[in-house]
Amino acid sequence: MNERTPNWLRETWPPKPRGYFAIGAERISKALNLGNLMRSAHAFGASFTFTIGATYQALEARADTSKGQWHLPHYNWAKVEDLVLPEGCKLVGIELTEDAIDLPSFYHPLRAAYVLGPERGSLSEALLARCDHVVRIPTAFCINVAMAGAIVMYDRVKTLARFPERPVSAAEALRKTSS
């Protein structure tokens, strides 16, 4: 987009998915990872972010250069029992377990809160028991918590927003752009 882009297009781009979502992490130990997660959440249009059992405040998340903590509500819950979500919001755990649904096969709820585990650990049994769904990113091993969050948010936007169909080949894409 540039200065000649019509206002109506600027206001509707990128396409926004219906519903709302939040993203957070349990027992996250690195402020930089939380900052990166908050920045991605802000960019992908999250409604709020949260932590469970964190030992620092969201304002310490210095990696968030978009200042998402000033634009999105952030909730710090001390323990799993304190977690309160809006009515009808589904809690979706992101965890590399055998019984989890592979992300490419998962249908995202319209109202969802995604929760990731700590950098060197897994979601607690107490939190897994509260999850409505458990989803895994199909990787050979665990990846960085902020990166995992960005992948989940991208998948949500890609599947729930109204983007034009992808070309079936590179040749078709070239034909469309040259005509």
C-alpha positions in Angstrom: 0.0 0.0 0.0 1.1 3.5 -0.6 -0.3 7.1 -0.4 -2.6 6.4 -3.5 -4.2 3.4 -1.8 -7.9 4.2 -1.2 -9.0 4.8 2.4 -11.6 2.0 2.3 -8.8 -0.5 1.4 -6.5 0.8 4.1 -9.3 0.3 6.7 -10.0 -3.2 5.6 -6.5 -4.5 5.0 -5.3 -6.9 6.2 -8.5 -9.0 6.5 -9.5 -9.5 10.1 -10.8 -12.9 11.3 -14.2 -13.0 12.9 -14.4 -13.5 16.7 -11.6 -12.7 19.0 -8.5 -14.3 20.5 -6.0 -13.9 23.3 -2.6 -15.5 23.7 -0.5 -16.1 26.8 2.0 -18.4 28.5 2.3 -20.3 31.7 5.4 -19.9 33.8 7.3 -18.0 31.1 10.8 -17.2 32.4 12.2 -14.7 29.9 10.9 -11.2 29.5 12.3 -11.0 26.0 10.1 -14.0 24.9 7.0 -12.4 26.5 7.9 -9.1 24.7 8.2 -10.9 21.4 4.9 -12.8 22.0 3.1 -9.5 22.9 4.5 -7.7 19.8 3.2 -10.6 17.6 -0.1 -10.6 19.4 -0.5 -6.8 18.8 0.4 -7.3 15.1 -2.0 -10.2 14.6 -4.9 -8.4 16.3 -5.2 -10.2 19.6 -7.7 -8.8 22.1 -5.5 -9.4 25.1 -2.4 -11.2 26.4 -1.8 -13.0 29.7 0.6 -14.9 31.8 0.0 -17.6 34.5 2.7 -17.9 37.2 5.1 -15.3 35.7 7.6 -13.7 38.1 7.8 -10.3 36.4 5.3 -7.8 35.0 4.3 -7.3 31.3 5.9 -3.8 31.4 9.3 -5.5 31.7 8.8 -7.1 28.2 11.3 -4.8 26.5 11.4 -6.7 23.2 7.9 -5.4 22.4 8.9 -2.3 20.4 5.2 -1.9 19.3 4.4 -1.1 22.9 1.6 -3.7 22.8 1.2 -3.5 26.6 -0.2 0.1 26.1 -2.6 -1.0 23.4 -3.8 -4.5 24.7 -5.0 -5.5 28.1 -2.5 -7.8 29.8 -3.5 -10.1 32.7 -1.0 -11.7 35.1 -2.6 -14.6 37.0 -0.6 -16.1 39.8 -1.9 -19.6 39.4 -4.1 -21.7 37.1 -7.0 -21.5 39.5 -7.0 -17.7 39.1 -7.4 -17.8 35.3 -10.7 -16.2 34.3 -11.8 -16.0 30.6 -14.8 -14.4 29.0 -17.9 -16.5 28.8 -17.8 -18.8 25.8 -14.0 -18.4 25.3 -12.3 -21.7 24.6 -8.9 -22.4 26.2 -6.5 -23.9 23.7 -3.3 -25.4 25.0 -0.3 -25.5 22.6 1.8 -28.5 23.6 3.8 -31.2 21.9 1.9 -34.2 23.1 0.9 -37.4 21.3 -2.8 -36.9 21.7 -2.8 -33.2 20.6 -4.4 -32.1 17.3 -2.0 -31.1 14.6 -2.3 -27.4 14.0 -2.9 -27.7 10.2 -6.0 -29.9 11.1 -7.3 -27.8 13.9 -10.5 -25.7 13.5 -9.9 -22.5 15.5 -12.9 -21.5 17.8 -14.2 -18.0 17.1 -13.5 -17.1 20.7 -10.2 -18.6 21.9 -7.4 -18.0 24.4 -4.2 -19.8 23.4 -1.7 -20.7 26.1 1.8 -21.8 25.6 4.2 -23.6 28.1 7.4 -22.3 29.6 10.7 -22.2 27.7 12.1 -25.3 29.4 9.0 -27.3 30.2 5.5 -28.2 29.4 2.0 -26.9 30.3 1.2 -28.0 33.8 -1.3 -30.9 34.3 -3.6 -28.5 36.1 -3.7 -26.2 33.0 -4.0 -29.1 30.5 -7.0 -30.3 32.5 -8.7 -26.9 32.0 -8.0 -26.8 28.2 -10.9 -27.3 25.8 -8.4 -28.3 23.1 -4.7 -29.2 23.0 -3.0 -28.5 19.7 0.6 -29.2 18.6 2.7 -27.5 15.9 4.0 -30.4 13.8 7.7 -30.0 14.5 10.4 -32.5 15.3 11.0 -30.8 18.7 9.9 -27.8 20.7 10.5 -24.4 19.4 10.8 -21.0 21.0 7.7 -19.9 22.9 7.4 -16.6 21.0 7.9 -18.3 17.7 5.3 -20.9 18.5 2.8 -18.2 19.4 3.4 -16.4 16.1 2.8 -19.6 14.2 -0.5 -20.3 16.0 -1.7 -16.7 15.5 -0.7 -16.8 11.8 -2.6 -20.0 11.3 -5.7 -18.5 13.0 -5.6 -15.4 10.8 -5.0 -17.5 7.7 -7.9 -19.8 8.3 -10.5 -17.4 9.8 -9.9 -14.2 7.8 -11.1 -13.8 4.2 -8.1 -13.8 2.0 -8.2 -14.4 -1.7 -7.5 -18.0 -2.9 -3.9 -18.9 -3.4 -2.7 -19.6 -6.9 -2.2 -23.4 -7.5 1.2 -22.8 -9.0 3.9 -20.2 -9.5 3.1 -20.0 -13.2 -0.6 -19.1 -12.4 0.6 -16.5 -9.9 2.9 -14.9 -12.6 0.0 -14.9 -15.1 -2.3 -13.1 -12.6 0.3 -10.4 -11.8 1.3 -9.8 -15.4 -2.3 -9.4 -16.7 
